[in-house]
Amino acid sequence: MKQLTKHLSTDRSAPRLWFECLALFDEPGEDHVLRTISFQRGLNIVWAKEPTAGRAKGTRAAGHGVGKSSLCLLLRLCMGDASEAVAEMRDELVGEFPQGGVIAVMHVDGQPFTLCRYFNAHKEGVACPGTEITGIWTRQTEGSDRAFLKKLADDMMSRVAPKSIPETGQAIEWRHLLAWISRDQGSRFKSFFAWRDGEGNLLQRRRQDPPIVMRAVLGLLDKGESALLTKAAELEDSVKKAKEKTEALMKEPALIRRRIESSLRARGQLPDDLPIRVDDLFGDSVERRIRAASEEAEKRLAQWNAKQEADDQAVADLRAELKLVQVEHEKAKTEFDLADAARRGDEAAFRSLGTQLLKLRQLTGHCEEGNVRFSECQHVRAEIHLLEQASIRDARDKKNLQLAMDESVSRAGRVLLRKNGLAQRIEAMQLNEKTLITTQSRTRLAKRTAELEANKWPALLEELARWESSSGSAQAQADIEASRAQSIQVEQDLGRVQTQLVVLQQNKSDREKSLASITDGLTQQLFPDGAFGTFDPRDEQRPFRLSMRGGEAFRVLEVLLGDIACMLDSPRTEGALPGLFIHDCPREADMSTGLYENFLSLIDTLQKEQYPDGQLPFQYIVTTTTPPPLDLQGDVVRLTLDPSSDEGLLFRRRFIAKRQEALR
């Protein structure tokens, strides 16, 4: 034992965090406290006692479902654990005790606090200094439970260095450490870094990060190594990027050419075995066919350009002619209306139509009937003369008006024939206009298609020419060489950093040696027949190892001894470990009864011999269904749970699920 105890630190006489008691209530008030459990520094056993064989049946025949795991979850709840298992327990308990909760008296860095948390996650609890539980529900002026737990987390992590994982930058948080020091039964203690079953420990890298967290908490990761790890991670990323850049520069010409060739062949519908270019003047190639297709497309485009010009001119000419015919038709219609008004003897209409016809004076352009300009047309001039005669102002010119009207009547038949002929001509011209517009639209669409066809080939050939002028150029080769040189330089820098890391890690610190000695001392106390234990903080699977082989039982023992070694080392000021560990039923992880009893007896003997005054710097709470050794079934057993009666259950009654209630 002296070989072990000489390596134990006396820097602290109390754990940084430990529980003095835990009280459960179904609703606020001293009369509603269901159970109070006191704890002590050092070893605390919660024994789920199994009834004697044959003396109990059904659910009362085993030490399961009595509340030992719930007790561990309640302790975790009082430390701010927000994991899935804790949340599920709260949901179950709030269904049984809507107003219930838990009270804990905790010591944090030498200061006692009383914390009250409700099972209802939406209800705010209370936290206050001191150890007085009485009236905790009515202390409204005290601090909230959430504020206390935030400060608890900050205090527990204040000594951790570094504050984040060097390689990833992820912050090391209280929840990570809490997953380690309060191992749940679900993880089965299958490996040292199996800190949570199913829900995980929320670290980004499941294999590399837990060892980093352990070393940071134990104070085994100094600033130099942390800086080297960070630098190595940055250089590894730089090496990867530099190699990717070099590969991209080397592949780029081939990729560009493959894309261009594929596009050329696809657009030209050319076979894969046809060469892109040939030196033979008469040899066939993709380039030759593409150039021929391009020339043909240019010819078609020129033809469609000419066709569009012709179509546009035809439409313009027709519209100009149509406008003249429409004017002529309007004049004929007015003349006919004038003659008709004369025939009917409608003096007012005759005068009005005559005024409209005077506008013929303003006509410009060409008269088709006379094949002369309107200003020189005798017919127009005669009509103007007649209308001027008809524009009288009083009854004295009545005779002249009558003569004009008689003259108009004599022309009525001739004007009607001309008017109808012009109307038919306008209708035919309008139909022809629609036909020309349709042809014009088709021509424009065909021209656009021809433009696209003509433009696609030169673009690809120009891109191929640009690639051939640059792919093997001095600039391209210089870029590749520069990228290669950068990759080599970064790899050399990474190699130097990795060498420094190896040298640094080979030089074990006194802290590592001390933990290794404690591990070996614990192993020799359990196996005095030549077994030994080792500690390698950089081992990502089994940092604590035992020399003997014995299957899963010894793997579980490695985990337990590893935690106990860290717990015994926790008084050192270099570390940040709280000195508190909670193990939920490690015996059920296939450890033999004798080995388990010896393990518990070792801790009891150690604390009695090393700390006879009771100033224990650690607290170890362990639940078990296996009977503790007889000499420990005294003050060390802080709570005995017995399934044979409701009084022996943690909450003094069994819970009946809603589904079970519905079936009753």
MARVEX-924781 format. One record per residue (C-alpha): residue number from 1; x, y, z; residue in one letter. Coordinates in steps of 0.05 Angstrom, whole numbers, plus 5000, padded with zeros to 4 digits. Layout:
<sites>
  zakol     x     y     z  vexkol
    NUM     X     Y     Z       A
...
</sites>
This chain:
<sites>
  zakol     x     y     z  vexkol
      1  5000  5000  5000       M
      2  5058  5048  5014       K
      3  5081  5039  4942       Q
      4  5014  5067  4922       L
      5  5002  5121  4974       T
      6  5069  5155  4964       K
      7  5046  5179  4896       H
      8  4981  5210  4922       L
      9  4977  5286  4927       S
     10  4957  5324  4989       T
     11  4945  5390  4953       D
     12  4871  5388  4972       R
     13  4834  5357  5031       S
     14  4765  5358  4998       A
     15  4738  5346  4929       P
     16  4721  5406  4886       R
     17  4650  5379  4879       L
     18  4613  5330  4924       W
     19  4543  5315  4949       F
     20  4524  5318  5023       E
     21  4452  5296  5015       C
     22  4395  5287  4967       L
     23  4321  5294  4984       A
     24  4261  5275  4941       L
     25  4192  5307  4948       F
     26  4126  5296  4913       D
     27  4104  5368  4924       E
     28  4133  5429  4961       P
     29  4133  5424  5036       G
     30  4171  5387  5091       E
     31  4112  5340  5100       D
     32  4119  5316  5029       H
     33  4192  5294  5029       V
     34  4192  5222  5005       L
     35  4264  5204  5021       R
     36  4328  5236  5044       T
     37  4395  5204  5028       I
     38  4460  5227  5061       S
     39  4527  5219  5028       F
     40  4598  5226  5053       Q
     41  4665  5239  5023       R
     42  4700  5176  5000       G
     43  4663  5112  4983       L
     44  4587  5112  4980       N
     45  4550  5049  4961       I
     46  4477  5046  4940       V
     47  4456  4973  4946       W
     48  4396  4947  4908       A
     49  4386  4886  4952       K
     50  4360  4823  4917       E
     51  4311  4780  4957       P
     52  4330  4710  4978       T
     53  4316  4660  4923       A
     54  4244  4634  4926       G
     55  4219  4687  4975       R
     56  4193  4737  4923       A
     57  4159  4733  4856       K
     58  4149  4777  4794       G
     59  4179  4846  4796       T
     60  4197  4838  4869       R
     61  4244  4780  4855       A
     62  4303  4821  4830       A
     63  4341  4883  4849       G
     64  4322  4918  4784       H
     65  4272  4974  4776       G
     66  4281  4997  4847       V
     67  4311  5065  4831       G
     68  4387  5058  4833       K
     69  4396  5084  4761       S
     70  4344  5138  4774       S
     71  4385  5160  4834       L
     72  4447  5168  4789       C
     73  4405  5207  4739       L
     74  4380  5252  4795       L
     75  4451  5267  4816       L
     76  4467  5283  4743       R
     77  4405  5328  4741       L
     78  4432  5367  4801       C
     79  4498  5377  4763       M
     80  4463  5407  4702       G
     81  4463  5345  4658       D
     82  4414  5357  4600       A
     83  4425  5290  4565       S
     84  4370  5249  4534       E
     85  4368  5199  4592       A
     86  4358  5254  4643       V
     87  4304  5287  4602       A
     88  4266  5220  4595       E
     89  4271  5209  4670       M
     90  4242  5279  4683       R
     91  4184  5266  4636       D
     92  4168  5201  4672       E
     93  4173  5232  4741       L
     94  4131  5293  4725       V
     95  4076  5245  4704       G
     96  4079  5213  4773       E
     97  4095  5275  4814       F
     98  4071  5337  4776       P
     99  4094  5383  4833       Q
    100  4153  5340  4855       G
    101  4228  5350  4851       G
    102  4295  5339  4882       V
    103  4337  5378  4932       I
    104  4413  5370  4936       A
    105  4463  5397  4985       V
    106  4527  5405  4945       M
    107  4597  5431  4961       H
    108  4631  5470  4905       V
    109  4704  5489  4917       D
    110  4693  5489  4992       G
    111  4627  5527  4991       Q
    112  4561  5492  5008       P
    113  4499  5505  4967       F
    114  4428  5479  4970       T
    115  4395  5467  4903       L
    116  4322  5453  4888       C
    117  4302  5428  4819       R
    118  4232  5407  4797       Y
    119  4217  5347  4753       F
    120  4178  5395  4709       N
    121  4232  5421  4663       A
    122  4192  5486  4650       H
    123  4189  5504  4724       K
    124  4246  5545  4752       E
    125  4281  5520  4814       G
    126  4320  5553  4871       V
    127  4393  5554  4892       A
    128  4421  5587  4954       C
    129  4485  5585  4997       P
    130  4486  5539  5058       G
    131  4461  5471  5076       T
    132  4391  5488  5102       E
    133  4337  5449  5065       I
    134  4278  5473  5107       T
    135  4235  5523  5069       G
    136  4276  5520  5006       I
    137  4211  5523  4964       W
    138  4193  5592  4991       T
    139  4260  5627  4982       R
    140  4239  5669  4923       Q
    141  4294  5720  4933       T
    142  4349  5668  4923       E
    143  4382  5653  4857       G
    144  4352  5607  4804       S
    145  4375  5536  4793       D
    146  4395  5552  4721       R
    147  4440  5609  4742       A
    148  4473  5565  4795       F
    149  4485  5508  4746       L
    150  4515  5557  4695       K
    151  4563  5582  4748       K
    152  4578  5510  4770       L
    153  4597  5492  4698       A
    154  4641  5554  4691       D
    155  4676  5540  4758       D
    156  4689  5467  4742       M
    157  4718  5484  4674       M
    158  4758  5545  4695       S
    159  4822  5505  4705       R
    160  4817  5464  4642       V
    161  4873  5480  4593       A
    162  4868  5486  4534       P
    163  4796  5509  4530       K
    164  4784  5476  4463       S
    165  4806  5415  4421       I
    166  4870  5439  4387       P
    167  4856  5404  4320       E
    168  4783  5423  4312       T
    169  4773  5484  4355       G
    170  4712  5454  4389       Q
    171  4704  5481  4460       A
    172  4714  5432  4517       I
    173  4651  5438  4559       E
    174  4624  5415  4626       W
    175  4577  5366  4591       R
    176  4638  5329  4563       H
    177  4670  5322  4631       L
    178  4603  5304  4662       L
    179  4595  5247  4613       A
    180  4661  5219  4638       W
    181  4653  5226  4714       I
    182  4581  5199  4715       S
    183  4584  5135  4674       R
    184  4516  5105  4660       D
    185  4498  5032  4662       Q
    186  4478  5032  4589       G
    187  4550  5040  4565       S
    188  4566  4975  4601       R
    189  4635  5002  4619       F
    190  4658  4970  4555       K
    191  4716  5017  4544       S
    192  4748  5076  4580       F
    193  4722  5128  4531       F
    194  4651  5099  4525       A
    195  4621  5156  4565       W
    196  4549  5153  4542       R
    197  4507  5098  4511       D
    198  4469  5116  4448       G
    199  4467  5191  4457       E
    200  4543  5200  4454       G
    201  4585  5254  4487       N
    202  4573  5307  4433       L
    203  4646  5312  4412       L
    204  4659  5320  4338       Q
    205  4709  5263  4333       R
    206  4687  5202  4373       R
    207  4756  5170  4374       R
    208  4807  5226  4377       Q
    209  4772  5278  4420       D
    210  4756  5241  4486       P
    211  4831  5228  4500       P
    212  4844  5303  4487       I
    213  4789  5321  4537       V
    214  4817  5273  4589       M
    215  4887  5301  4582       R
    216  4863  5373  4584       A
    217  4822  5360  4648       V
    218  4880  5322  4681       L
    219  4929  5378  4664       G
    220  4970  5332  4618       L
    221  4964  5374  4555       L
    222  5014  5431  4562       D
    223  5013  5494  4520       K
    224  5071  5471  4477       G
    225  5039  5406  4457       E
    226  4972  5440  4447       S
    227  5003  5491  4401       A
    228  5039  5436  4362       L
    229  4974  5397  4354       L
    230  4939  5459  4328       T
    231  4996  5474  4280       K
    232  4998  5402  4256       A
    233  4923  5403  4242       A
    234  4931  5468  4202       E
    235  4990  5441  4163       L
    236  4953  5376  4148       E
    237  4896  5417  4119       D
    238  4946  5459  4079       S
    239  4980  5397  4052       V
    240  4913  5369  4029       K
    241  4894  5434  3995       K
    242  4962  5442  3961       A
    243  4960  5371  3933       K
    244  4889  5382  3909       E
    245  4910  5446  3874       K
    246  4970  5412  3840       T
    247  4926  5355  3816       E
    248  4875  5404  3790       A
    249  4928  5443  3752       L
    250  4955  5379  3721       M
    251  4886  5352  3703       K
    252  4857  5418  3678       E
    253  4885  5416  3606       P
    254  4863  5344  3596       A
    255  4795  5358  3625       L
    256  4786  5420  3582       I
    257  4807  5383  3519       R
    258  4762  5323  3535       R
    259  4703  5370  3545       R
    260  4717  5408  3481       I
    261  4728  5345  3440       E
    262  4665  5313  3469       S
    263  4624  5375  3453       S
    264  4653  5380  3382       L
    265  4637  5307  3368       R
    266  4568  5312  3399       A
    267  4547  5374  3362       R
    268  4574  5349  3297       G
    269  4548  5278  3309       Q
    270  4617  5253  3293       L
    271  4647  5185  3312       P
    272  4695  5178  3370       D
    273  4750  5148  3327       D
    274  4753  5207  3281       L
    275  4816  5248  3297       P
    276  4808  5320  3319       I
    277  4862  5345  3271       R
    278  4906  5314  3217       V
    279  4967  5340  3180       D
    280  4944  5307  3115       D
    281  4915  5359  3068       L
    282  4861  5311  3045       F
    283  4852  5271  3109       G
    284  4786  5271  3146       D
    285  4782  5301  3216       S
    286  4734  5332  3266       V
    287  4763  5401  3252       E
    288  4754  5393  3177       R
    289  4682  5371  3183       R
    290  4667  5425  3233       I
    291  4697  5478  3188       R
    292  4656  5451  3130       A
    293  4593  5452  3172       A
    294  4610  5523  3195       S
    295  4618  5547  3123       E
    296  4553  5513  3103       E
    297  4518  5546  3162       A
    298  4546  5614  3142       E
    299  4519  5604  3071       K
    300  4450  5586  3098       R
    301  4452  5646  3143       L
    302  4469  5691  3084       A
    303  4411  5662  3044       Q
    304  4363  5673  3102       W
    305  4388  5744  3111       N
    306  4372  5759  3038       A
    307  4304  5725  3045       K
    308  4288  5766  3106       Q
    309  4307  5831  3071       E
    310  4262  5812  3012       A
    311  4204  5793  3058       D
    312  4211  5858  3098       D
    313  4211  5899  3033       Q
    314  4150  5863  3006       A
    315  4111  5877  3070       V
    316  4132  5950  3069       A
    317  4113  5959  2996       D
    318  4046  5926  3005       L
    319  4029  5969  3066       R
    320  4047  6033  3028       A
    321  4004  6013  2969       E
    322  3948  5992  3015       L
    323  3948  6060  3048       K
    324  3939  6095  2981       L
    325  3883  6048  2960       V
    326  3848  6060  3026       Q
    327  3852  6135  3014       V
    328  3824  6126  2944       E
    329  3768  6082  2972       H
    330  3751  6134  3024       E
    331  3746  6187  2969       K
    332  3701  6142  2927       A
    333  3657  6128  2987       K
    334  3650  6203  3000       T
    335  3632  6216  2926       E
    336  3580  6161  2928       F
    337  3550  6188  2992       D
    338  3548  6257  2960       L
    339  3512  6231  2898       A
    340  3464  6192  2941       D
    341  3449  6255  2982       A
    342  3436  6292  2917       A
    343  3389  6237  2894       R
    344  3350  6241  2958       R
    345  3349  6318  2955       G
    346  3383  6322  3024       D
    347  3412  6391  3022       E
    348  3445  6388  3091       A
    349  3479  6321  3077       A
    350  3502  6346  3009       F
    351  3533  6408  3040       R
    352  3568  6366  3095       S
    353  3596  6315  3047       L
    354  3619  6370  3002       G
    355  3659  6400  3058       T
    356  3693  6332  3071       Q
    357  3710  6325  2998       L
    358  3746  6392  3000       L
    359  3801  6356  3038       K
    360  3821  6327  2972       L
    361  3858  6391  2962       R
    362  3907  6368  3015       Q
    363  3920  6301  2982       L
    364  3992  6286  2967       T
    365  4022  6228  2932       G
    366  4004  6191  2868       H
    367  3935  6180  2836       C
    368  3934  6111  2806       E
    369  3873  6124  2761       E
    370  3906  6180  2724       G
    371  3978  6157  2737       N
    372  3995  6228  2759       V
    373  4004  6265  2824       R
    374  3940  6285  2860       F
    375  3957  6359  2850       S
    376  3957  6349  2775       E
    377  3897  6302  2770       C
    378  3841  6333  2727       Q
    379  3789  6290  2760       H
    380  3806  6316  2829       V
    381  3808  6387  2804       R
    382  3739  6379  2772       A
    383  3710  6352  2836       E
    384  3740  6410  2874       I
    385  3708  6459  2825       H
    386  3640  6427  2832       L
    387  3644  6428  2908       L
    388  3665  6500  2907       E
    389  3602  6515  2867       Q
    390  3561  6477  2918       A
    391  3589  6515  2978       S
    392  3535  6570  2978       I
    393  3516  6610  3038       R
    394  3444  6632  3024       D
    395  3381  6619  2983       A
    396  3405  6665  2926       R
    397  3453  6609  2903       D
    398  3398  6557  2905       K
    399  3401  6550  2830       K
    400  3476  6534  2831       N
    401  3465  6484  2887       L
    402  3412  6448  2847       Q
    403  3457  6444  2787       L
    404  3513  6414  2829       A
    405  3466  6363  2859       M
    406  3439  6343  2790       D
    407  3510  6334  2765       E
    408  3526  6289  2825       S
    409  3465  6245  2812       V
    410  3489  6232  2741       S
    411  3555  6205  2768       R
    412  3525  6159  2823       A
    413  3527  6094  2784       G
    414  3599  6104  2760       R
    415  3624  6123  2830       V
    416  3590  6062  2862       L
    417  3626  6014  2815       L
    418  3692  6047  2830       R
    419  3680  6045  2905       K
    420  3662  5971  2906       N
    421  3722  5954  2863       G
    422  3769  5990  2911       L
    423  3737  5953  2971       A
    424  3750  5886  2938       Q
    425  3821  5907  2923       R
    426  3833  5928  2996       I
    427  3807  5861  3022       E
    428  3853  5822  2975       A
    429  3912  5865  2996       M
    430  3897  5854  3070       Q
    431  3896  5779  3060       L
    432  3961  5784  3023       N
    433  3990  5825  3080       E
    434  3974  5769  3130       K
    435  4007  5718  3085       T
    436  4069  5761  3078       L
    437  4073  5773  3154       I
    438  4069  5697  3167       T
    439  4124  5686  3116       T
    440  4165  5742  3147       Q
    441  4159  5710  3217       S
    442  4180  5642  3191       R
    443  4239  5673  3156       T
    444  4262  5708  3220       R
    445  4257  5643  3260       L
    446  4296  5606  3207       A
    447  4348  5661  3206       K
    448  4356  5658  3283       R
    449  4365  5583  3278       T
    450  4417  5593  3225       A
    451  4453  5644  3268       E
    452  4457  5596  3326       L
    453  4482  5541  3280       E
    454  4533  5587  3249       A
    455  4559  5614  3315       N
    456  4568  5549  3353       K
    457  4625  5521  3312       W
    458  4674  5580  3314       P
    459  4666  5586  3390       A
    460  4688  5513  3401       L
    461  4745  5518  3351       L
    462  4769  5582  3383       E
    463  4767  5549  3452       E
    464  4807  5490  3426       L
    465  4858  5538  3396       A
    466  4864  5575  3462       R
    467  4875  5510  3500       W
    468  4929  5488  3450       E
    469  4964  5555  3458       S
    470  4965  5553  3534       S
    471  4964  5480  3558       S
    472  5036  5468  3546       G
    473  5058  5540  3557       S
    474  5113  5562  3603       A
    475  5062  5597  3647       Q
    476  5020  5535  3657       A
    477  5081  5493  3673       Q
    478  5106  5547  3721       A
    479  5039  5545  3758       D
    480  5045  5470  3766       I
    481  5116  5474  3791       E
    482  5099  5528  3840       A
    483  5042  5487  3868       S
    484  5087  5426  3874       R
    485  5139  5467  3910       A
    486  5087  5493  3959       Q
    487  5063  5422  3973       S
    488  5134  5399  3987       I
    489  5147  5459  4033       Q
    490  5084  5448  4073       V
    491  5098  5373  4079       E
    492  5167  5389  4105       Q
    493  5137  5437  4156       D
    494  5087  5384  4177       L
    495  5142  5333  4185       G
    496  5182  5380  4231       R
    497  5120  5393  4274       V
    498  5104  5319  4278       Q
    499  5176  5304  4298       T
    500  5172  5356  4353       Q
    501  5107  5325  4377       L
    502  5138  5255  4380       V
    503  5198  5281  4419       V
    504  5153  5320  4466       L
    505  5107  5261  4477       Q
    506  5164  5213  4490       Q
    507  5188  5256  4547       N
    508  5136  5236  4598       K
    509  5118  5289  4648       S
    510  5119  5277  4723       D
    511  5044  5280  4722       R
    512  5040  5222  4672       E
    513  5091  5182  4712       K
    514  5051  5195  4776       S
    515  4986  5171  4745       L
    516  5022  5110  4716       A
    517  5049  5095  4785       S
    518  4980  5102  4818       I
    519  4951  5055  4765       T
    520  5006  5004  4776       D
    521  4999  5010  4851       G
    522  4924  4997  4848       L
    523  4936  4937  4803       T
    524  4988  4907  4849       Q
    525  4941  4915  4909       Q
    526  4887  4876  4872       L
    527  4935  4825  4841       F
    528  4996  4818  4886       P
    529  5020  4758  4846       D
    530  5060  4797  4795       G
    531  5008  4836  4754       A
    532  5021  4908  4735       F
    533  4984  4967  4706       G
    534  5004  5020  4656       T
    535  4979  5088  4634       F
    536  4987  5119  4565       D
    537  4947  5184  4559       P
    538  4953  5184  4483       R
    539  4922  5115  4473       D
    540  4855  5128  4439       E
    541  4825  5063  4462       Q
    542  4856  5037  4527       R
    543  4896  5090  4563       P
    544  4896  5047  4626       F
    545  4918  4974  4616       R
    546  4926  4913  4660       L
    547  4979  4862  4644       S
    548  4934  4801  4653       M
    549  4885  4772  4603       R
    550  4816  4752  4626       G
    551  4763  4775  4577       G
    552  4711  4828  4589       E
    553  4717  4825  4665       A
    554  4788  4853  4663       F
    555  4769  4905  4610       R
    556  4715  4931  4658       V
    557  4766  4931  4714       L
    558  4813  4972  4670       E
    559  4758  5025  4664       V
    560  4744  5025  4739       L
    561  4817  5028  4759       L
    562  4829  5083  4708       G
    563  4774  5126  4738       D
    564  4797  5112  4809       I
    565  4869  5129  4790       A
    566  4845  5196  4762       C
    567  4801  5207  4823       M
    568  4860  5194  4871       L
    569  4902  5242  4830       D
    570  4848  5296  4829       S
    571  4875  5335  4890       P
    572  4933  5360  4848       R
    573  4925  5434  4831       T
    574  4950  5422  4760       E
    575  4886  5386  4742       G
    576  4813  5406  4739       A
    577  4780  5340  4756       L
    578  4724  5353  4808       P
    579  4744  5291  4849       G
    580  4673  5262  4842       L
    581  4657  5198  4804       F
    582  4590  5163  4797       I
    583  4587  5091  4772       H
    584  4520  5059  4758       D
    585  4525  4984  4768       C
    586  4594  4967  4741       P
    587  4586  4897  4770       R
    588  4532  4882  4720       E
    589  4582  4890  4664       A
    590  4605  4818  4671       D
    591  4654  4828  4728       M
    592  4662  4768  4775       S
    593  4636  4775  4846       T
    594  4703  4763  4879       G
    595  4739  4813  4835       L
    596  4684  4865  4848       Y
    597  4687  4855  4923       E
    598  4763  4862  4923       N
    599  4756  4926  4883       F
    600  4708  4958  4933       L
    601  4749  4933  4992       S
    602  4812  4964  4962       L
    603  4779  5033  4959       I
    604  4754  5026  5031       D
    605  4822  5004  5057       T
    606  4857  5059  5018       L
    607  4814  5115  5047       Q
    608  4820  5088  5118       K
    609  4896  5081  5116       E
    610  4913  5143  5074       Q
    611  4860  5189  5104       Y
    612  4849  5167  5176       P
    613  4823  5236  5196       D
    614  4766  5231  5145       G
    615  4792  5290  5103       Q
    616  4780  5253  5038       L
    617  4794  5292  4974       P
    618  4746  5251  4932       F
    619  4676  5223  4931       Q
    620  4658  5157  4897       Y
    621  4585  5138  4890       I
    622  4572  5068  4862       V
    623  4507  5030  4855       T
    624  4505  4954  4856       T
    625  4459  4894  4860       T
    626  4515  4851  4885       T
    627  4520  4849  4962       P
    628  4579  4891  4985       P
    629  4632  4856  5027       P
    630  4608  4844  5098       L
    631  4657  4892  5128       D
    632  4630  4947  5082       L
    633  4557  4936  5099       Q
    634  4559  4991  5150       G
    635  4570  5065  5143       D
    636  4595  5058  5072       V
    637  4527  5034  5047       V
    638  4489  5099  5045       R
    639  4424  5071  5018       L
    640  4394  5001  5014       T
    641  4338  4990  4964       L
    642  4295  4928  4969       D
    643  4244  4907  4916       P
    644  4206  4862  4964       S
    645  4165  4921  4989       S
    646  4144  4990  4966       D
    647  4180  5021  5025       E
    648  4245  4994  4998       G
    649  4238  5030  4931       L
    650  4271  5097  4918       L
    651  4205  5134  4911       F
    652  4170  5086  4960       R
    653  4122  5062  4906       R
    654  4123  5030  4838       R
    655  4105  5070  4777       F
    656  4048  5046  4733       I
    657  4052  5068  4661       A
    658  3992  5099  4629       K
    659  3985  5041  4581       R
    660  3984  4993  4640       Q
    661  3931  5036  4674       E
    662  3888  5032  4611       A
    663  3891  4956  4612       L
    664  3871  4950  4685       R
</sites>
